[in-house]
């Protein structure tokens, strides 16, 4: 699952019993051993990234096996199987004259 706030994406992957989990995608050239995720102690592994707005494909590598994230923004066929999809949208709010926020 991926939670997005502004341009920060928090990746959470449930894989209890895994000894190592990495995050890879087109945001890092699919380098499989570059972004090691941290165990959260409840079976989840977590990682956070600041990304420019856009659409990204990614996957998790847990103990040598690739997994797609079905709880992300969808999945798409990639060259080696299914990839999770992540969308970082532009900020859709602007300050109103009264100090609140209004949709643009």
C-alpha positions, 0 to 999 in steps of 0.5 A: 500500500502507498500513502501519498501526502503532497510529494511524499510517498510512504510504501508499506508492504506486508511480508511477515517472516521476510528477511530483506525487502527492497523497493524498486521502480522507475524512480530509481532505475529499477535498481533492486538493492538500492532502497532497502525497506525497514521492518515496522515490527508488525509484519510490515516493511516501510520506506518513504520517498519524496518524488516529483509529480508524475506516474511511477511503476514499482515493485517490492523485492522480498527475499529474491522474489518480486511482488506487485502492490495491488493496494496502490493506484493500480497495477500494470503489465511490465516487462517482467510481470505486474508493476504497482502504479504510483501517482504523485499529483500536483497540489490541488488546493490554494489558499482562499482569501479567508485563509482556508483552502479551496479546490483549484 
